Amino acid sequence: TDEVVRKAFDPYFTTRPTSGGTGLGLSPAYRIIKTLLGGEIEISSAPKLGAQFIITLHACGQPQEQTS
C-alpha cells in the first residue's frame, strides 16, 4: 500500500509485528545509502507481487581503458 511505502524506511517499522523481527532492516540501509554513500534509494510496491528497490550510487573515479 502507499502507507507501507511511505513508512518503509522509518525506524522500527514492520508489516509483520508477530514475526519477532525488529523492523530495523531498511532504516539503516536508507541512512547508509543516503548519508554515507551519497546515493538514492527508491521503493515501489504492488500487492501480492512484492516490492522493488532501486539503489543509485555515484561512480568513483574514471573508468579505466581496457588494454589488450
N, C-alpha and C positions, 0 to 999 in steps of 0.2 A: 504494500500500500504506500501511498505518498507519505503518510506519517512515519512509517518504518524507515523509508529512505531519508527523510529529514532528520531522524534521530539516530541513524545507524552509527555515526561517529561520536555520539555522546558517551562519556564515561559511564560504565555500568549498565548501558542499555542492552537488553536482551529480548528476544521474542519467545524464549523458552525458559520461563522462570523456574520450572520444576526440574530442569535437566541437570542442575548442580553447577552450571557454568557461572562465571562472574560477569560476563559481558564486557570484558576488558579488551578483547582482541582488536577491534577496529579503531578504538580511540588512540592507543599508542601508534598504530600503523599510520593513522592520519597525521599525528604530530611529527613522526619521523619523516614522512614523505614531504610534508609542507614546510616544516621548520628546519630540519637538519639538511635535507636534500634539495630544498627549493623547488620541489615538484608540485604536481597536481594529482588529485585522485577524484574520480567521479564514480557514481554508482547509479545503476538503473536496475529496476526490478519488475518482474512480471509474475503475477500469481500462478502458482503451480509449476513455474518454469525456473525459478531461482533468480539469482542476482548476477549482474555483470559489473566488474570493476575495471576501470580504465586508469592506469597509472602512467603519467607522463613525467619523465626525468630529462633534465638537460644533459647533453653530451659534454664530456670533459675533454678539452684539448681538440686538436685537429685529427681527422682520420689519417692514418699512415698509408702511404702508397705501397702497393704490393711490388715486390721485386721478384724477378724470375730466377 
